[in-house]
Each structure stands twice: as structure tokens, then as C-alpha cells.
């Protein structure tokens, strides 16, 4: 049944109710509780949301100052998430496990790795350079071989992404956000100002502020307003492994120079993935066991010989919203349309960047001074084809 026209007037309409949209709604209401917020989500079960299909990692090991600071804030939020997001007697449990991130480094990549390490340490991050001997001592199953060493962030870790999403969603709703099950088919604009959105049902949500938090679907939605974003949906696959030889303790998210990454998961299994140039663009959620068996397993077994015997239990695919310009967020108001805000193109980092991004968007929308200046990610650089330079972005 269509909603009464008067109920479709909002101060802010958020497109997408995943982690980015839900954090934005929560942050807006935390800053200004009188606001009337609509969050339009086409998949309320979140079966294809990048949030729930990720490996749920959070790390401070970036080489761009602002990305490091974003993650530092995520650490703060996760430490107190359960109590902060409690609604009555309902308390989320995000199970934040600080089991570390280990980035292996080849000899030719030592200088940029050391530069990034120095920046991280200058910002107070507890990241260390580990020699191959230290890596082997800490994780005896590993064979660093000819690698020069690696950077280890002991505060990095992983958490329950679904619990975090449900926590933000429940809190935002308790604070007054209206979650609408629907698909946005058009952002409506008149005289270079946002007017609201139109849903596939024909329903309209009127607002002078619209926030595009549509993840992998962001570019298509932006195009309805005449905005071209360099954001494409790229399939990423995750494989769940039951190894014959079990580690004596948790393994950190371990990233090899080739881009192969894996970590321990609850239940004694290993999660593994790798981004590859031939990963298909499009809304493809199939997964291919041949990729693991023929390509990834031999590479894994070379670094962890004990994993030459294992069982591929299952797998899944999700989508990265990849910014093809520079791999970084597109964040803020679109310069040519008043009231159209973007939080897009996170290229696999959106889950961990959600808390800081949502807060920043809320500050920009209500006109308060930002706690953390993220203007480097302004959409203006898209119009000017001016990429951010960040070395070693994974």
C-alpha cells in the first residue's frame, strides 16, 4: 500500500541500508535528533550486501594518513560498540578479535613499506617491522623463504560484520530512522538541486538532501542524476578451508606480496581470497572452486607447506565497489548538484571505514566542523581526473 504523501517528506534520504547507509543515518540522528531520515534498502535480508559478504577485516596499515586515521577511529568504535549500540535489553556482540594483520614484503618493496610504517608509527599506530626469523618464530607453519620481512599490526583484526550492521540498523531505527524496503530507480534533480528519489514502485521520497550509499550499485543510481562515477562492481571470492594440520593459535590476516590473503576463523577453519585482474565486472555472485584448486592452493601451499592437505568446504562471492580512478573513497557533496552527497567507491575498505565516513557525512550535511578532515576524498577530484596517490593499496 502506498504511503501517505505527507509521510514521504524527509530531511535526508539515504540510498542503501548497508553499513555505510546505516552508520550515516545513525550519525545524523546522533548529531541532530530532530531530523526525519529515510533509509531505502532493496535487500533488507542483506543477502547480497558487500557488508555481510566480506572477510570483516579492519587495519591501520595504509600509506595514506587519512585512511590510517579512519581506521584508528574504527578501532575506538569497535572497542565500545556493544554498549553504545544497545537498544533496551538488546545488545549486539561484534566479537572484535585483535589477531593482527601481517603484510609480507619482497626485497624490492622494502622502501615503500618502510615509509608507510614510519607514517603509521608517527600517528601512534602499533605496527612493527618483522624479519623472516620473527615471522617464522611467531607462526611456525609459515615459510617466508626469500621475502625481506613484513609489517605486523597487532591491533588489526576482524569482527562480526552482520552483527555490526544489525547493531547500527537497530540503533538508527530506535532513534527514529525510517527504513523503507524499496529500490531507488532515480535521483530527482531540478535546477541543479536534489528533489528526492523515485522508487521502482512509483513511490517518491521528497528531500533536499540525498546520500548515495548504494555500494556496488552506486554508479548506476548516480547516473540517473547525470553523474558519472568511476565505480564498478567487481566480484571477489572467499574460500573456506579445513586444513589437515591446524595452527597452534589464531593466524593473523596474512597478505602475501602477490595479493593472496588468508586468516583463521572461528571453528578452526581458514578463510582465503585473492583479487585478480581477470575478476569479472558485474553483478555475479557465483563462485568457482577451480580458482582455488588450480591457482590459489598451490600458492598457499608454497608459503604454508602444511596446508598441502586440506578440504575446500565451501565458498561465496561478494562485490567490491571499485573506484577505478584511484581505489579510494568518493566522499562528500557532488559539486554540480546541491544536496547530493556520495559515499562510494571504497574498493573493499567500506566496512572498516564506515564509522568515520558516516560521522563525516553527518557533519557535512548539518554544517558542523569535522572532527577528522576527509576533504581529500572530495568528489571534485573525479570531475578533475585527479587521483589520490597511495602506494601499496590492497
N, C-alpha and C positions, 0 to 999 in steps of 0.2 A: 504494500500500500504506500503511495507517495506520501512524503512528509508534508505537513502544512508549510506554506510558503514562508511564513514568519519564522519558522524553526530552521530555515536554511540560510539565515543571515549569521555570518560568523566574523569574528575579528581576524582570525587566521585559519586558513585551510592547509593542512599538511597532507601531501600526497605520499602515501606509503606508511604503513604502521609497523615496519621492522624496527631494528634497534635505533636507526637514525631518526626516523619519524617519531618514535615513542619517546626518545630522550629529548627531542626538540619540544614536543608537547609538554612533557614534564617540566622542562627548564623554563618554558614560557609561563606556566602556571605557578611555578615556584617564585618567579620574579614578579608576576602580576596576576594575582589570583582571580581578578575580576574578568579576565579575558574569556571570550567564548571561542573555544578551539574545536575544530573538526579534524579528525584523522581518517582519511579514506584509505581503506585497505581491501584489495581484491581477493586476498587469500588469507582469511582470518585463522586458518589452521596452520599457516606458515609452512606448508609442505614444500614449497619451492623457494623459500626465503633464504638469501645468502647468509643471514644471521645464523639460522639453525643448521645449515649445511656446511659450516666452516669447521676448522680444527680448533677454533676458540683460543687462539694464542694472543698474548699481549706481551710486548717487549719494548725496551727503550733503546735497542741497538739500531738506531738510524744515524744517518750522517747529516741530516738537516736539523738545525736547532729547534725549529717549531715542532717537528714530528717527535722529537725527544720529549719536549715539554708536554705535548699532548698525551704521551704515554705516561709520563710522571703523574699527570692528573688522573688518568685511568687507574693507576695503582692506588691513589688516595681513595677514589670512589669504591673500588673493589674491596678494600680493607674494611669498609664500613657499610657495604651495600645492603646486607641483610637487614640491619636495624633501620637504616634510612628508608628502605623501600617497604617496610612493614605496613600493612593496611589492617588495622584492628589486630586480630589474633593470627592473621595470615602473614607468615614471614617467609620470604624467598630464601633459598640456600644456593648460592652460586658456586660454592666449593672452589674458591680460588686457591690453586696449588702452585706455589712458587718453586717449581722444579728446574727452572733455568732454561736459557737458550744458549746453544753453543754453535757459533759460526766458524767453520773450518776455513782456513786461508792458505792458498797456494803462494809460493815464493814471490811471484810477480804481482800479487795483490797485497803484499805486506804494507807498503807505504800508505795507500788509501785507507786500509784497515786501521793502521796506527793513528792516522789523522782523525778518523771517526771516533776511535777510542779516546783520544785526548779531548775531543769535544764533549763526549759523553761524561768523562770524568770531571771536566771543568764545570759541568752542570750538576755535579753531585751524584752522578749515577755510579752504582757499584758494579762496574764492569772491569774485568781483568784480562790481561793477555796470558794465555796458557801455551806453554811449549808442548810439543808432541808427547814428551815424557809425562807432563802433568795430565794431559788428556788421557793417556793410557793408564795412569795410576788411578784416576778418578772413575774411569769407565773401561775396565779391563777387556771388555769384548771388542772395543774399537781398535782398529789398526790404522793410525794416522799416516803410516808409510812415509812418503816424501813431502807431505804437507808441512808448511812452515810453522804451523800452530793454529791458534784460534782465539776468538774473543768469547768470554763466558760472562753472561749476565745472570747472576744468581737470583735477582729479584724478578726476572721474567718468569712467565708461567702460563697456565691455562685455566679456564673456568667453564662453568656450565652456561653456554650461550642461551639456551632455551629458558633457563631459569632467570637469567638476566633480562631477557626480552619480556618475559611474563611479569617480572617484577616492575619494570618501567611501565609496562602497559597498565597493570593493575593500579599502580600509584597514580598515573596520569588520569585514569578514569575516575578514581576516588576523588581527585582534585577537581573534576568537572569536565574533562575532555570527553568529547562525543566521538566514539569510534563508529564509523559507518562502513558497512560491508558494500563495496561497490567498486567499479572500475572507472577511473578517470579517462575519458576519451579526448578531452580538450581543455586546455587552459584558455580562458576567455580574456581577451585584451581589447581595450578601446582607448584610442589616443595615447598609446604607449603607457597605459596603466592597467594593471591587473584588475579584472572584474570578478573573478571567481573561477569555478571549474564546472564542467558538464560531465555527467556520468553516462555510462552506456544505457542505463535505464531511462535516460531523458531528464532525470532529476538534475537540478542545478544547486550548487552551493555558492552563495554570493559572499565575496570578501575582497577587501582591498590589499590583502597580503596572502600570497600562496607560496608554500615552501615545497620544492620538488625534492622528496626523499625517496624516490622510486627505485633506487638501486640500479640493477641491470636493465630496467625498463625506462630509465631516466631520459635517455636521448629521444626516444620516440615520443614521450609525453612533452618534452621541451619543444620538439619540432612543431607541435600543434600551436605554439605561440610564436612560431617563426624563429626559434632559437636553435642553432646548430651546435651541438656539443660533441667533442671528440671522445665519446664514451661508447664502448661496445661491450656486449655480453660475451664473455669467454668462458668456455667450460673448463672446470677444474675437477679432477677426480681424486678421491680419497680411498685408500685400500686398508682393510682391517686384517691384520696378520696374527696368527697364533704360531709362535716360534717354538721349536723343539727345545732349544736352550733358552732359559729365562734369565734376564738380568737379575743381579742380586738386589737391585733397588731401582727406583724410577730413572728412566733416561730423560734427559732434557730434550726439548725440541732441538734437534741436531740438523744443521743445514750444511750440506757439502758444497764445495765450490761449483759443482755442476748445477746446483739448484735443487737436487734431491733433498727432501726433508722428512724426518720421522720423529716420533716421540712415543713414550709409554702412555697407555690409557688404563683407566680403572678396569680390573678384571684380568690383568696380565697380558693384554694384547698390545700390539704396536699399530699405530696409525701412520700411514705413509702417503706422500704425494710428490708431485713434481710438475711445475709449469714448463710447457714445451712450446716451441714456436709454431708447431702444427696444431695446437689446441684449437678446436673449431669455434668460430664465432656464431652465435645464435642461441636460441632457447632450447638447447639439447640437454636432457637430463639422463641420458643413458650412460652406462659405464662399461668399460671394456677390460676384461680380465687379461687379454693378450698384452695390453700395455705393461701390466705388472710382470707377467710371466716372461715376456720376451725382452723387455727393455730395463725395467726398474729393478727386478730381482737380482740380476747379475751385478748391477752397480751396487746394490745394497750389500750383497754377499762379499764383494771385494773389500768394503770398509768394515763390515761386521761378518767375518767368516763363519761364526757360529750360527748365523741366520741362513746358511745354505740349506737348512732343513726347516720347513715351515708349512703352514696351511693357509691358503688365502680363504678367509672365512666369508667375507662379503665386501661390498664397496658401495659408494654412492657418488653422485656428481652434483655440483652446485655451480653457481655462476659468480665470476668476478666482474664487477663493473669497471672495466679497464679504461683509464684515461690514456689515450694513445699519444697525447701531446707530451706528457712528462711523468705519468704514473702517480701523480699526486692529486689531492682533493681539489675540487672546484667548489668554492665556498663563499657565499655572500650574495648580494643583490646583483642581478643582471643589469649591466649599465644602461641598456636601451629600453628596459621595461620597469617602470616604478612598481615596487611591491612584489616582484617575482624574485624569490630567494632560491638559491641552489645549494644542495649538499650532495654532490655527485662525484663519480669517478675515483673512488677510494682505492681501487685496484687491489683489493684483498685485505685492506687495513681498516675497513669501516667499523668492524665490531669493536676493536680496541680504541678507535678514535671517537666513538660515539659520545661519551660523556663530555669531552672538551668541545666537540663540534656543536652538540646541542646547546650547551651553555653559551657558546659564542654567537650562534644564530639568534638565540633569545635576546642577548644583549644588543645585537644589531637591530633587531626588529623593534624593541621597545625604546631604543635610543640611549642605553646606558653605556658607560665606558667599559670596554672589555677587560676582564681580568688577565687574559692571555691574548696578545695581539696575533691574530691569524690572517692578517690582511695580505700576507704573501701569497695566499691561495685564492685571491680575488679572481672572479670570472673575467675581469678585464684582460688578463693575460691571454685568455682564449681568443678574444677579438683581435689582440695584437700579435698572436702567434709567438708568444714569449714564454718558452718553457722554463720551469724551475730546474735548476741543476742540482741533482743529488746523486752522489756516487754510490754504487752498490745497492740500489734499491731492490729489495726482494719482496 
